Amino acid sequence: MKKIAIVGCGGINSWVVKHINEVSKEFGHEQTIYIKLFDNDQVEEKNLLRSNQNFKLEDLMQEKAEALGNRFKYDFECVFITEDNIHLLEPFDDIIVGVDNHKVRQMLYKFALENHKYLLDMRAQGTQLGYYVIDHTKDIKYYNEKFFNNPKVMERKGSCQLKRDVENDHIENANKIIAYMGIYGIYLKRLRNEELSTNEWKFIY
């Protein structure tokens, strides 16, 4: 049985949970995967705007991991993954990343490389979206230079929706697009033991 850790349950991964549930049923993997959700954020009103995130009115003020875990019958733990508790990911084969913090992302890349884990990193902001599947022929120095070399970016907390878009009720859907593509396309290939044509892809619309 493949064990999958979903780290972060917000703008992207709240939809990832829905799609992986569908894919596992539609393509016959429901009995061959175990999923656990990790997040300690609560559902806020802004998360419900135009169905930006996959939450319902009754989920307000609940922990995101708990709300999704209960709805889709997955295990969950209401924690942020940090250096102090990253050992929680040791039992898992695959890590699906949907976080809004580059320091956490860097930590997860390092952990995956050192422990030979599959890692799918999906990103979205405004109309920009992309995915990266960790390449184990590379090392953390490569990824530090590629993604984690800008001190200002490393200190900044991101969001799938730009602040001005939320304020103007102009919600974009890059988070939904990459979540669907990431699971129905990229991760389905993983479940089928198929090779990707590319480990990274990005798009702006």
TORKOL-4160 file (C-alpha; in steps of 0.2 Angstrom, whole numbers, padded with zeros to 4 digits, m for minus):
205
<pt num="1" X="0000" Y="0000" Z="0000"/>
<pt num="2" X="0007" Y="0017" Z="m0005"/>
<pt num="3" X="0007" Y="0030" Z="0009"/>
<pt num="4" X="0003" Y="0048" Z="0004"/>
<pt num="5" X="0006" Y="0063" Z="0015"/>
<pt num="6" X="m0003" Y="0079" Z="0009"/>
<pt num="7" X="0005" Y="0093" Z="0017"/>
<pt num="8" X="m0005" Y="0109" Z="0018"/>
<pt num="9" X="m0024" Y="0109" Z="0015"/>
<pt num="10" X="m0027" Y="0126" Z="0008"/>
<pt num="11" X="m0030" Y="0134" Z="m0009"/>
<pt num="12" X="m0022" Y="0120" Z="m0019"/>
<pt num="13" X="m0022" Y="0105" Z="m0008"/>
<pt num="14" X="m0040" Y="0107" Z="m0002"/>
<pt num="15" X="m0045" Y="0103" Z="m0021"/>
<pt num="16" X="m0031" Y="0090" Z="m0022"/>
<pt num="17" X="m0040" Y="0080" Z="m0008"/>
<pt num="18" X="m0056" Y="0080" Z="m0018"/>
<pt num="19" X="m0047" Y="0075" Z="m0034"/>
<pt num="20" X="m0036" Y="0061" Z="m0027"/>
<pt num="21" X="m0052" Y="0054" Z="m0019"/>
<pt num="22" X="m0060" Y="0054" Z="m0036"/>
<pt num="23" X="m0045" Y="0047" Z="m0045"/>
<pt num="24" X="m0042" Y="0033" Z="m0032"/>
<pt num="25" X="m0060" Y="0027" Z="m0035"/>
<pt num="26" X="m0062" Y="0029" Z="m0054"/>
<pt num="27" X="m0045" Y="0021" Z="m0058"/>
<pt num="28" X="m0045" Y="0007" Z="m0045"/>
<pt num="29" X="m0033" Y="0013" Z="m0032"/>
<pt num="30" X="m0045" Y="0016" Z="m0017"/>
<pt num="31" X="m0038" Y="0000" Z="m0008"/>
<pt num="32" X="m0020" Y="0003" Z="m0013"/>
<pt num="33" X="m0017" Y="0020" Z="m0005"/>
<pt num="34" X="m0017" Y="0027" Z="0012"/>
<pt num="35" X="m0018" Y="0046" Z="0014"/>
<pt num="36" X="m0015" Y="0057" Z="0029"/>
<pt num="37" X="m0018" Y="0076" Z="0029"/>
<pt num="38" X="m0007" Y="0089" Z="0038"/>
<pt num="39" X="m0011" Y="0107" Z="0042"/>
<pt num="40" X="m0015" Y="0118" Z="0057"/>
<pt num="41" X="m0024" Y="0132" Z="0048"/>
<pt num="42" X="m0043" Y="0136" Z="0051"/>
<pt num="43" X="m0056" Y="0139" Z="0038"/>
<pt num="44" X="m0059" Y="0158" Z="0036"/>
<pt num="45" X="m0073" Y="0167" Z="0027"/>
<pt num="46" X="m0061" Y="0173" Z="0013"/>
<pt num="47" X="m0057" Y="0154" Z="0009"/>
<pt num="48" X="m0076" Y="0152" Z="0004"/>
<pt num="49" X="m0076" Y="0167" Z="m0008"/>
<pt num="50" X="m0082" Y="0161" Z="m0025"/>
<pt num="51" X="m0077" Y="0143" Z="m0019"/>
<pt num="52" X="m0059" Y="0148" Z="m0019"/>
<pt num="53" X="m0055" Y="0134" Z="m0007"/>
<pt num="54" X="m0064" Y="0117" Z="m0006"/>
<pt num="55" X="m0073" Y="0121" Z="0010"/>
<pt num="56" X="m0092" Y="0124" Z="0015"/>
<pt num="57" X="m0100" Y="0136" Z="0026"/>
<pt num="58" X="m0102" Y="0123" Z="0040"/>
<pt num="59" X="m0083" Y="0121" Z="0040"/>
<pt num="60" X="m0080" Y="0139" Z="0046"/>
<pt num="61" X="m0067" Y="0140" Z="0061"/>
<pt num="62" X="m0064" Y="0121" Z="0059"/>
<pt num="63" X="m0046" Y="0115" Z="0056"/>
<pt num="64" X="m0044" Y="0113" Z="0037"/>
<pt num="65" X="m0036" Y="0096" Z="0039"/>
<pt num="66" X="m0050" Y="0090" Z="0051"/>
<pt num="67" X="m0064" Y="0097" Z="0039"/>
<pt num="68" X="m0057" Y="0088" Z="0024"/>
<pt num="69" X="m0052" Y="0072" Z="0033"/>
<pt num="70" X="m0069" Y="0070" Z="0040"/>
<pt num="71" X="m0078" Y="0074" Z="0023"/>
<pt num="72" X="m0067" Y="0062" Z="0013"/>
<pt num="73" X="m0063" Y="0049" Z="0027"/>
<pt num="74" X="m0044" Y="0052" Z="0027"/>
<pt num="75" X="m0033" Y="0052" Z="0042"/>
<pt num="76" X="m0027" Y="0069" Z="0048"/>
<pt num="77" X="m0016" Y="0078" Z="0060"/>
<pt num="78" X="m0019" Y="0096" Z="0064"/>
<pt num="79" X="m0001" Y="0102" Z="0064"/>
<pt num="80" X="0011" Y="0112" Z="0054"/>
<pt num="81" X="0026" Y="0102" Z="0048"/>
<pt num="82" X="0042" Y="0109" Z="0055"/>
<pt num="83" X="0060" Y="0104" Z="0059"/>
<pt num="84" X="0054" Y="0098" Z="0076"/>
<pt num="85" X="0040" Y="0086" Z="0069"/>
<pt num="86" X="0046" Y="0082" Z="0051"/>
<pt num="87" X="0049" Y="0064" Z="0057"/>
<pt num="88" X="0030" Y="0062" Z="0055"/>
<pt num="89" X="0033" Y="0061" Z="0037"/>
<pt num="90" X="0045" Y="0046" Z="0038"/>
<pt num="91" X="0032" Y="0032" Z="0036"/>
<pt num="92" X="0026" Y="0040" Z="0019"/>
<pt num="93" X="0031" Y="0035" Z="0002"/>
<pt num="94" X="0025" Y="0051" Z="m0007"/>
<pt num="95" X="0023" Y="0069" Z="m0001"/>
<pt num="96" X="0011" Y="0081" Z="m0010"/>
<pt num="97" X="0015" Y="0099" Z="m0006"/>
<pt num="98" X="0003" Y="0113" Z="m0006"/>
<pt num="99" X="0011" Y="0126" Z="0006"/>
<pt num="100" X="0012" Y="0145" Z="0006"/>
<pt num="101" X="0030" Y="0146" Z="0014"/>
<pt num="102" X="0046" Y="0144" Z="0005"/>
<pt num="103" X="0056" Y="0139" Z="0021"/>
<pt num="104" X="0044" Y="0125" Z="0024"/>
<pt num="105" X="0045" Y="0120" Z="0005"/>
<pt num="106" X="0064" Y="0120" Z="0006"/>
<pt num="107" X="0063" Y="0109" Z="0022"/>
<pt num="108" X="0052" Y="0097" Z="0013"/>
<pt num="109" X="0063" Y="0096" Z="m0003"/>
<pt num="110" X="0078" Y="0092" Z="0008"/>
<pt num="111" X="0069" Y="0079" Z="0018"/>
<pt num="112" X="0063" Y="0071" Z="0002"/>
<pt num="113" X="0080" Y="0070" Z="m0006"/>
<pt num="114" X="0088" Y="0064" Z="0010"/>
<pt num="115" X="0075" Y="0050" Z="0013"/>
<pt num="116" X="0072" Y="0045" Z="m0005"/>
<pt num="117" X="0054" Y="0051" Z="m0005"/>
<pt num="118" X="0043" Y="0055" Z="m0021"/>
<pt num="119" X="0038" Y="0074" Z="m0019"/>
<pt num="120" X="0025" Y="0083" Z="m0030"/>
<pt num="121" X="0025" Y="0102" Z="m0027"/>
<pt num="122" X="0011" Y="0112" Z="m0034"/>
<pt num="123" X="0010" Y="0131" Z="m0034"/>
<pt num="124" X="m0002" Y="0144" Z="m0039"/>
<pt num="125" X="m0004" Y="0163" Z="m0037"/>
<pt num="126" X="m0016" Y="0174" Z="m0047"/>
<pt num="127" X="m0015" Y="0167" Z="m0065"/>
<pt num="128" X="0002" Y="0158" Z="m0062"/>
<pt num="129" X="0003" Y="0140" Z="m0059"/>
<pt num="130" X="0015" Y="0126" Z="m0060"/>
<pt num="131" X="0021" Y="0109" Z="m0054"/>
<pt num="132" X="0038" Y="0102" Z="m0049"/>
<pt num="133" X="0042" Y="0083" Z="m0046"/>
<pt num="134" X="0058" Y="0081" Z="m0036"/>
<pt num="135" X="0072" Y="0074" Z="m0047"/>
<pt num="136" X="0083" Y="0063" Z="m0036"/>
<pt num="137" X="0098" Y="0065" Z="m0048"/>
<pt num="138" X="0099" Y="0083" Z="m0041"/>
<pt num="139" X="0104" Y="0088" Z="m0024"/>
<pt num="140" X="0098" Y="0101" Z="m0012"/>
<pt num="141" X="0111" Y="0113" Z="m0018"/>
<pt num="142" X="0103" Y="0113" Z="m0035"/>
<pt num="143" X="0086" Y="0117" Z="m0028"/>
<pt num="144" X="0093" Y="0130" Z="m0016"/>
<pt num="145" X="0100" Y="0139" Z="m0031"/>
<pt num="146" X="0084" Y="0137" Z="m0042"/>
<pt num="147" X="0070" Y="0141" Z="m0029"/>
<pt num="148" X="0077" Y="0146" Z="m0012"/>
<pt num="149" X="0091" Y="0159" Z="m0016"/>
<pt num="150" X="0081" Y="0175" Z="m0013"/>
<pt num="151" X="0080" Y="0181" Z="0005"/>
<pt num="152" X="0065" Y="0192" Z="0002"/>
<pt num="153" X="0055" Y="0178" Z="m0005"/>
<pt num="154" X="0061" Y="0166" Z="0008"/>
<pt num="155" X="0053" Y="0178" Z="0021"/>
<pt num="156" X="0037" Y="0181" Z="0012"/>
<pt num="157" X="0021" Y="0171" Z="0015"/>
<pt num="158" X="0012" Y="0168" Z="m0001"/>
<pt num="159" X="m0006" Y="0165" Z="m0006"/>
<pt num="160" X="m0015" Y="0157" Z="m0021"/>
<pt num="161" X="m0025" Y="0173" Z="m0023"/>
<pt num="162" X="m0017" Y="0190" Z="m0024"/>
<pt num="163" X="m0023" Y="0202" Z="m0010"/>
<pt num="164" X="m0030" Y="0214" Z="m0023"/>
<pt num="165" X="m0040" Y="0201" Z="m0031"/>
<pt num="166" X="m0048" Y="0195" Z="m0015"/>
<pt num="167" X="m0052" Y="0213" Z="m0010"/>
<pt num="168" X="m0060" Y="0216" Z="m0028"/>
<pt num="169" X="m0069" Y="0200" Z="m0028"/>
<pt num="170" X="m0059" Y="0195" Z="m0043"/>
<pt num="171" X="m0055" Y="0177" Z="m0039"/>
<pt num="172" X="m0043" Y="0168" Z="m0051"/>
<pt num="173" X="m0043" Y="0149" Z="m0053"/>
<pt num="174" X="m0025" Y="0144" Z="m0055"/>
<pt num="175" X="m0026" Y="0134" Z="m0039"/>
<pt num="176" X="m0040" Y="0124" Z="m0045"/>
<pt num="177" X="m0032" Y="0121" Z="m0062"/>
<pt num="178" X="m0016" Y="0115" Z="m0055"/>
<pt num="179" X="m0024" Y="0104" Z="m0042"/>
<pt num="180" X="m0034" Y="0095" Z="m0056"/>
<pt num="181" X="m0020" Y="0093" Z="m0068"/>
<pt num="182" X="m0008" Y="0088" Z="m0054"/>
<pt num="183" X="m0019" Y="0073" Z="m0048"/>
<pt num="184" X="m0028" Y="0068" Z="m0064"/>
<pt num="185" X="m0012" Y="0070" Z="m0074"/>
<pt num="186" X="0004" Y="0070" Z="m0065"/>
<pt num="187" X="0000" Y="0059" Z="m0050"/>
<pt num="188" X="m0011" Y="0047" Z="m0059"/>
<pt num="189" X="0005" Y="0043" Z="m0069"/>
<pt num="190" X="0014" Y="0040" Z="m0052"/>
<pt num="191" X="0000" Y="0028" Z="m0047"/>
<pt num="192" X="0002" Y="0019" Z="m0064"/>
<pt num="193" X="0021" Y="0018" Z="m0062"/>
<pt num="194" X="0023" Y="0028" Z="m0078"/>
<pt num="195" X="0036" Y="0041" Z="m0082"/>
<pt num="196" X="0033" Y="0059" Z="m0085"/>
<pt num="197" X="0039" Y="0068" Z="m0100"/>
<pt num="198" X="0045" Y="0082" Z="m0089"/>
<pt num="199" X="0047" Y="0084" Z="m0070"/>
<pt num="200" X="0043" Y="0103" Z="m0071"/>
<pt num="201" X="0030" Y="0114" Z="m0080"/>
<pt num="202" X="0023" Y="0131" Z="m0077"/>
<pt num="203" X="0010" Y="0142" Z="m0086"/>
<pt num="204" X="0003" Y="0160" Z="m0085"/>
<pt num="205" X="m0014" Y="0164" Z="m0092"/>
